[in-house]
């Protein structure tokens, strides 16, 4: 049986297979014209999955602010990639229904789909077609959560059986419509972040109906259930695999941890199993999401009791983080742990996937200049982190998912998004510009010394995050982009 990693390696790990993948999407060949001009790698307009006038205007606006032609070209390819290639907008029961695939995997991850469309939120207020897309995605995600709040990925057909080869024989309570059932706290946080962002950007109440309310009640109930104060709960997961991080130990319920108020997670956002089940970045993300959900519930439905329940859990989790998730160093300062077990055991590392320790400020848990966050971020970008890699091509963070030496561009983007230092940001842009291996797109991971050795030529989340970074810099550091 092919594992997810095996399948993705077959899809493309070299520049040659990347060019093939781009061609099969109807994109232009990855070459420059005879005059030296950089040719757009977007699909022809007639073959794009979704078009938005506001997005096209934004591309032109931002590109006009970028001094480096290659950086402007990369932005033009990456920023619209989710809309160009991964969005399927239809109707269900007479209402918009949006399904967003990851790119090279024909399934919708709650995390990826939320992150993929995030950069378009500022444009939704002035673009009716974008609002319809977001309305459909909010409804689809609410449906997915109502099907199974423990699942991380779903099928287009809510009644279908998983088509993912590696998930066919998982030992878990697989439900119709579920593509993969790995319990990850952040799978419920990302949709709330996107939904809250949409509401804040547009004021539109349309998608926040009774079905949405019911799904959000499931979110809170699941978080409470996975505090495991009254036993391990119903979720369990095992997979027959040669990769240890693809399965969960001890009957599928995870390694032991003490119920101290934190939420248990069996998997990280990389879809790799946790070592200690109390995964700190996702618990921090949950604090932010619960406050956002409380705000929405009060404003949209006057549901003060539910909002109070959300805030109570957020407070409990935040207190538990302060009590159990800090590592004190020899100099008397402390940093955030990556995972803990509540018994005093702590793991320090960081992974490129978000939520991460490096991304805590990006997700709104703290400010960029928060002293503890800065100490943690510095340690994550050092040899203290076993998944920090430094080579001739770049420096960056990876993770066990793709193995040693493999830097994820996403980590470099997060470093730039959480930096106020122009020199640091400039270095990040240089690494991103020089490691796309001529494809014009961001990849999942590349070798620290050889960016032509990479994984996933069609990874829409990374493309969206790159687009988000460039738009962010156009606002925060316009001079830096002009001189890039």
VOPAZA-267742 format. One record per residue: x, y negated, z negated of N, C-alpha, C in turn. Coordinates in steps of 0.02 Angstrom, whole numbers, plus 50000, padded with zeros to 5 digits. Each point is the difference from the previous one (the first is absolute). Example, Ala and Ser with C-alpha at 12.3 -4.5 7.8 and 13.67 -1.06 7.14 Angstrom:
BEGIN
506605028449610499554994150000500454994050000499824994750036500424994149997499614994549963
END
This chain:
BEGIN
500425006050000499584994050000500444993850000499854995250043500374993750001499834995949939500504997349967499874995149948499914993250032499774995249960499924993250025500674997450024500535001249962500664997750020500225003150067499885006650007500195003450062499634997050060499354998949991499614997350055500234993150020500154995849951500224993250016500694999950032500425004849982500655000550033499925002050073499505004250014499875001850069499744994150040499584995849966499734994250034500554995350023500514999249958500534995550023500494998149948500625001850009500524997849954500594996950037499934999050066500544996850038499704994750045500444996050028499764994750044499665002950062500245005750023499715003050060499295002149988499875003449944499325002149985499574994049984500304994849972499634993949988499744997150065500434999750051499784997350065499425004150027500045006649991499465004350023499354998449963500064999149934499404998549961499704993450021500434995050013499744993650022499655000650067500295003950045499695000950066499325003249994499945005049957499365003549993499474995549970500194994649967499524995249975499824994850053500285000750058499864995250053500404993649995500565000349962500404994149991500524999550056500274994250008500544999050048500615003849979500415002050048500635003549984500444995549958500395003149956500404996149953500644997550034499914995550047500574997150036499884992650011500524996550013499964993050017499984999350076499754994350021499974998750072500704998450025500074999950066500654998650030500264993149981499544995549985500214993249982500214999549928499925005549962500195000049930499434998249954499404998750027499434998349958499785006149961499734998849941499745005349958499275001250019499845006150021499335001650024499575002449942499394997549996499545002249948499895007550003499995003249943499865007249996499295001449978499574995150004499305001149984499665003750057499465003649986499615003050054499704994550044499865001550063499654995150041499344998149967499764993950009499384997849965499425004950006499915003050058499445004650010500065006449958500605001549977500115006249962500084998849925499924993949979500044998649929499365002149964500085002849941499425002649963499554994449975500294994349984499624994449972500364993650017499634994950018500304993550015499674994649959500394995149982499774994449960500314993650026499584995250018500264993650025500424996649946499795000549938500374996849945500695003049992500055006650008500655003349994500464997950057499734999650061500414997950057500254992849990499584995749973500204993149987500544999849946499935004449950500505000249945500675002450026499995004950044500635002450029500364994250035499644996350040500304994450036500254994649952499614998649949500194994949951500645001849964500045006249976500595002149961500615000650046499915002850059500575000850045500314993250018499594994950003500264993350016500444997249944499975003049941500394997749943500645003949990500115005350040500575004449991500554998250050500604998649974500544998150044500335005750036499985005949971500345005950029499525003650048500165000550064499545003350048499855007349982500505003649976499885007149984499535000749939500094995649951499565000249942499294998250020499924995150044499344998150024499685005850039500405003550040499775005850038499785005649954500395001449949499825005149951499334998349967499924993749981499374997949969499425001150047500094998250063499465000850050499815007250011500475004649993499855007150005499665002849938500294998249942499815003349937499364997349969499924993449999499444997049964499325002750024499875000650065499355002550022499965007650008500535003749981500035007150016499425004049971499794998449940499435003549970499384999150042499864993850020499404998750041500075003050069500594999550028500115002650068499915007550005500205003749948500085007250009499655004549949499754997449944499775004549947499284998949977499674994850024499344998249975499455003050045499525003249968499415002750036499384997049967499694995250033499414996649974499385002750033499535002449959499385002950025499444997849954499445003550002499464998749953499795006549967499774999449939499745005749962499384997649963499445003250013499364997949971499854992650015500194997950061499844993350023500464994649973500535001949965500464995149971500715001350025500434994949998500695001050024500355005649962500405003950036500375005549970500695000050032500514998749960500694999450025500445005549972500315003650045500475005349981500694998050025500495000149956500684997750017500495005649988500295002750053500495005349993500694997049984500465004349977500664997549980500444998250059499845002550057500434999750059500065007050027500555003449983500135006650028499635005749965499614998549949499595005149968499274998050007499595004350028499314998350016499555001149939500144996249948499595000149940500084993149967499554998449954500014993549966500205000949927500574997349983500214999549930499694993749970499705000549940499724994149968500544994649991500595002149980500554995449989500214996650065500185004050050500254997250062499494995550035499385002350004499504996150036499904993249968500014999749934499934993649965500604995450014500595002949997500614996050011500084998050073499785004350045500084998550072499624993850021499414998949971499594994350022500114993849956500375000749946500094994549953500244993550033500485000250046500244993750029499484996050039499455003150019499494996650039499484996449957500015001149934499504997149956499954992450006500564996450003499944992750004499644997450062499935004350050499684998050063499265001950003499775004049952499335002850005499454994849996500114994749962499484995049991499814996750066500474999550047499864996550063499915004750059499975006549987499945004950055499465005149982499434999650033499445004449985500175007350012500395001350053500175006950016500445003049945500454996149972500415002449944499585001449939499524995649987499555001249942499635006550009499775001450060499655006350013500475005949988500634999450021500485005349988500085001349925500094994649961500095000849928499375002749967499424997650022499375002749972499975007550011500185002250060499985007150015500505004049960500594997249989500515003649961499805000449926499734994649973499775000249930499465005349992499545000450047499475005149995500295007050008500465000950046500295006650010500405002149939500384995549970500385001849941499545001549941499464996349993499525001649947499715007050010499865001750063499755006750016500525005349981500624998850018500545004749985500065001149925500004994649962500065000649927499415003749971499414998950028499415003649975500045007550016500335001750056500095007150017500475003349950500564996849985500495002849953500504994749979499944997449939500464994849977500715002649988500095006650001500675002949990500385001050065499684999150056500335001250065500384993850022500535001150037500414994550025499884998550074499745005050038499934999250072499355003350023499704997150053499345002150022499975000750076499485003750022499895001350071499494995050028499994999150066499484995950031499305002849986499935006650002499365003349987499935001449925499544996549966499935001149928499755006949981499825004050050499775006849987500515005250025500564997750027500475004650032500475003349951500375005050026500515003549961500684997450022500464999749953500654997050015500325002950062500294995550040500365002050060500764999649990500214998149940500714999549986500285006949987500485002050041500275006749995500265001649931500354995249970500325001449935499505000349942499384997850011499514999949945499485005650006500075004350049499495005150014499885004749942500525001649962499945005249949500154997449930499914993649990500124997249933499525003049949500275001249940499595002649946499754994249959499424997550020499684994349967499275000050022499604995849970499294999850016499894995650062500185002850058499974996350063499274998950020499834993850016499314998350018499954998150074499415000750029499914997950070500194992650008500334998550055500214993250013500684998249975500295004349957500664998749971500545002950043500514996050016500585002450038500545002749955500124996649944500495002349951499774997749931500155004149949499724998649934500554999449948500444995350010500524998649951499784994049957499965001249934499774994749955500574995049987499884994050024500464994449993499614994049976500184997349943499634994349972499914994550052500534998650037499984994350045499515000850057499785006250014499505001050053499354996449983499864998949936499414996449980500144992549989500634998349989500184993049990500034996150065500305003150051500084996450064499344997650029499475004250002499374997550026499724994149960500075000249933499764994449960500384993750017500665000650008500404994250019499764997150066499885004350050499774997650065499304997049995499555003349963499314997649993499984993249965500394999449947500044993749964500294994550045500515001850038500304995150046499514997750053499595004750025499504998250051499484995349970499765001649942499504995849967500274993149986500624999649976500314993549986500104995950064500175003450054500154996550063499384997650035499445003649993499414998650040499384998049960499955002249938499394999049962499435004550022500145004450046499495004450029499805005449950499355000649986499745005049953499735006250035499974999750067499645005150038500195007249983500645001849997500165007149991499965002549928499884995449953500035001949929499305001849974499745005450029499325002149986499985005249944499425003349992499935005049947500475005950009500135001950063500475005550012500704998049977500184993850013500654997649976500035000249923499474997649969499985000049926500085007049973499665004850030500045006949976500715002750007500334998350055500685002550010500484996849950499894993749984500444996749951499905002849930499395002149984499885003449936500395006649998500055003350058500405006250004500744998649988500244994350024500694998149989500154999549925499584996349965500114999149928499955006649963499505004150018499925006449967500605004650012500284999750060500585004250016500614997749961500114993549997500564997549960499935002249927499404999449973499895002149931500125007549992499755003850046500085007349997500745001950001500404996350039500705001750006500454996749947499694996849950500384998449940500095006449958499605005050015500055006849972499985000049923499564996049973499914999949928499615006049975499625003050045499575005749982500155006050044500635001550012500185005550043500254997550067500235004750042500324997950063499514998150054499355001149990499524998050051499955005050057499604998650050499855005050052500535000550055500424995050008500455000050058500595004749990500135003950051500605004250003500205000850073500645001350012500245000450069500625004350003500005004850046500595004050013500055001350075500615000550024500125001350071500595004850006499925005050043500565004550014500484996450048500594998249974500464995950039500715001149976500474999550047500705000349982500244993449971499574994950002500184993349975499684999249931500394999849947499714999649932499554994049989500154994450032499594994049988499345000150037499855005450036499355000750033499495003649958500195002249941499535003749957500064997549929499545002149957499964997649931500105006049953500434999449950500155005749956499445001349949500105005549964499575002049944499265000450020499895004450049499315001250022499694994450039500424995350022499744994450040499794994049959500125000249934499794994449957500584995349982500615001850020500564995549989500405001549938500594997049997500425000849941499674996849938500185002449941499674997449939500144992549990499504996649976500074993049980499504998749944500174995549956499574998449943499504994750021499365000949982499504994950017500094993849956500314994950029500164993949961499624993950026499535001150045499624994550029500164998750073500575002650024500174999350070499605005050042499944998650064499635004350046500505005050031499815006350000500435005250029499944999850076500565001050034500015000750073500405006150018499745004250044500375006050020500494998550056499864994850039500434998450057500164992650002500564998450031500224993250012499714997650067500074993550016499754997650065500375002850060500555003449988500355003650054499685006750014499495001849962499685006650002500455005449971500514998149962500445004749965499765000649928500055006049972499765001349932500424996049949499674997649949500344996749945500395005149958500554997849972500365004049950499654999349933499934993949976499604998549940499344997050024499435002349975499354998050029499794992849987500344996649954499824993149986500434995450044499744998750059500364996450053499904992549990500534996649982499964993249976499774995050053500294999750060499784995050048499255000550017499745006150004499285000850016499574997849941500225001249939499624997649942499994992449999500574996950016500024992750004499524997450055499995003550056499554998350055499275000649977499855005249961499325001149976499784994249955500454997349960499834994349958499764994250044500374998550053499814994650046499335001550033499925006250023499395001950037499394999849955500065002149939499435000049954499774992949984500474995449993499804993049991499654997350062500255001850059499674997850062499305002950006499935006449982499345003250004499524996849950500244998249942499584996749951499754993250027500454996350030499824993550028499475000850054500085004850044499525001150053499325002249973500015004549952499385002749973499584994649966500334995449966499644994549969499714995350053500424998050047499804994950048499495002650051500095006250022499585002750054499365003149975500025002949941499415003749976499794998249929500344995549968499834998349931500055005949953500445004650017500075006249960500524998849946499794996649948500474998049947500235005949958499575004949991500205005849959500545004050035499915001250065500515003750038500654996150002499954993450010500594995850002500385000449934499645000049945500325000549935500355006749991499695005350026500325006649997500655000150040499994996950059500614999650041500554996249963499824994449970500504996049965500265003549938499575003849967500235003749941500525005350019499875003550055500495005050023500654996650022499944994450035500604996450022500424998049939499684997549948500364998149940500325005949966499655005649997500275006149970500615002550038499965000150065500565002350041500604995349994499874993550001500554995249995500355000649932499615000849947500305001049934500435006349998499745005450030500385006350001500644999350041499984996150053500614998850039500534996649957499784995049962500484996449957500295004649947499615004849977500215004349945500425006050023499885002450061500295006450020500414999950065499974994550038500305000150067500624995750007500304998149944500604995850003500615003949979500554999050036500645003049984500454994549972500245001049939500444995049970500735001750015500354995250028500705001050018500464998449941500635001750008500494999149946500084992749980499884995450047500084992949984499394997049966499505004249985499414997749965499444997750044500124999450065499464998250047499635006350021499434999050032499625005850023499804999350073499865005750031499755000450068499425004850002499604999650052499455004750009500265006850021499725005249971500125006950023499575001350062500205005050038499605002050059499455004949979500185004949960499525004849973500185001549927499495001449960500105002049931499515005749983500115003249942499545005349980499654998749933500124994349970499684998449936500325003449940500465004550013500365003349946500694996849988500164995150039500654996649994500465001350059499815004450045500415001350059499824994950055500524997450032499914994750050500445001250060499754998350058500385000650062500104993150030500634998350014500114993950038500235001750071499644997450048500155000350071499524995250033500054999450064499484996550038499945003350068499414999550028499845002950065499754994350044500105000650065499814994650045499254999050005499615005349989499284999550009499694995749945499474996650019499664995349956499355003149974499914999849933500344996249948500685002949981500454995549985500675001749977500194995049946500565001249967500254995149953500174993550036500315000650058500194994150039499404995850021499425003250008499414996750027499524997549946500195000349936499544998049947499794992750007500464995750020499824993050011499594999150063500165003750052499624999850063499275001649988499865004849956499315002249986499664995749948500344995249971499684995349955500025001849927500385005149981500045001949929500404994849961500474996850033500424995049967500224994950053500324994749977500274995050045500685002150027500204997150056500655001650029500574998649950499924994649961500554998049956499955002949930499545004649988499945003349935500665003449983500274998749940500675002349983500055007650000499515003449971500035007349998499955002950070499564997250040499955002350069500664999050037500314994249991500634998750035500545004949979500035001749936500495004949977499865006850032499365001850002499815006550028500165000250075499834994750034500124999650072500745000550016500414996649960500735000350010500255007149991499755003449949500225006949988499755004750055499404998850026499745004250054500424999450063500284994150010500434998850059500735000749980500155005349965500695001449979500105007549996500615002049986500155007149995499695003349939499694996249957499625003149945499405003950028499754997850057499445003350033500285005350048499865006549988500285005250043499764999650072499474996250013499744999450068500154993150031500504996649972500274993950032500585002250044499964998050063500515002150048500334993950033500655000350009500374994650031500475003050052499904997950063500415002650054500234994550047500245001950056500254995150049499434996450036499405003050000499434996950034499624995349955499925001849936499594996049955500065002649929499704996349954499875002349932499255000449992499785005049962499285000549988499845005849954499375000749987499745005349956499635005150042500085006249983499645005450034499575003849950500125006549996499625004249955500075007350019499755004549959500075007150015499625002250062499514996250022499575002250055500395001350064500464995750017500425001050060500725001649983500165000249936500665002449980500524994649993500615002249983500554995549986500244996550064500274994149990500284995850053499474996550043499375001649991499484997350043499674993949968500134994250030499744993649976499324998750032499524997949960499344998150026499994992550012499874997750061499944992850012499514996549953499495003749978499514997249954500334997249938500525003349976500344997549940500344993450013500284999250060500334993750017499494994450006499415001550027499474995150005499764997849930499925004849955499804998349932500534995749966500635001550012500534995949971499944992850023499864999050064499934993250026499374996649974499455003849997499374997249976500024997949927500455003149962500044998449928500614995749984500304997050050500604996049990499864992650011500334995849961500004992850012500684997650024500455004650013500694998450019500065000250077500104994250032500055000050074500545004650027500575000449966500535004450025499805007349997499665002049946499775006949994499485001550054499544995450011499495001050051500315000450070500484995650012500355000050065500345006750013500315002849947500335006550007499485005550016499434999749966499475005050013499764999650072499904993950025499784999250070500535002950048500634998949984500535002750043499965007650001499935003249942499955007349998499405002550040499434996749993499405002250035500084999250075500334994650020500084998650072500505004750033500465002749961500545004050030499925007549989499425002149974499915007249986499375003050031499694996450047499415002950033500185004350060500655000850012500265004650051499744998450070499864993750013499794997950066499275001450015499635002649952499305001950013499524994149995500194994949963499564994349990499495000949945500075005449962499535001449945500385002249938499664999349943500285002549938499875007549994500445003549966499945007249992499895001849927499885006449988499925002349931500684999549964500525003050029500665000249969500535000750054500614997649984500565000850046500635001649959500485003250033500625001849968500404993749983500295000049941500364994149976500584997850045500265004750039500564998450045499815000350074499405002550016499815001150070499254998950009499784993950014499294998650006499665003450059500385002950046499685003850054499755006849975500205001949941499725006049967499464997649952499385000550021499454997449960499405004750002499534998849955499385003849998499404995550015499505002950030499364996850014500054993750043500015000850065500034994250045499354996050000499465003049975499344996650000499735000349929500204995249960499824999749929499714993049988499354999550005499674993450004500084995949936500015003249942500074996349938500654995950000500555003150020500644996550002499974994150049499665000950056499934994550048499594994249971499455001749966499594994849970500394996349946500385003649959500374996849946500534995350028500315002050055500484995550032499654993750024499425000850032499624994250022499824995549942499785003149945499834996249940500604996049974500585003150000500614996649977500144993850042499965000750065500174994350044499494994349990499365001649994499504994849986500144996749932500175004149951500164997449933500594995150004500515001950036500594995750005499854993650039499555000450047499814994050037499694994849954499705002449945499724995449951500494998049946500395004949975500454998749943500684997250021500255002450056500684998250022500004998650076499644995050023499974998850072500694998450030500424996549962500674998450026500415006350012499915004949957500375006350008499815003550065499355000150016499785003150062500244996150061499994993449995500224995950057500735001250015500395001449949500725000950009500215007350003499515004549997500165007249998500365002150064
END
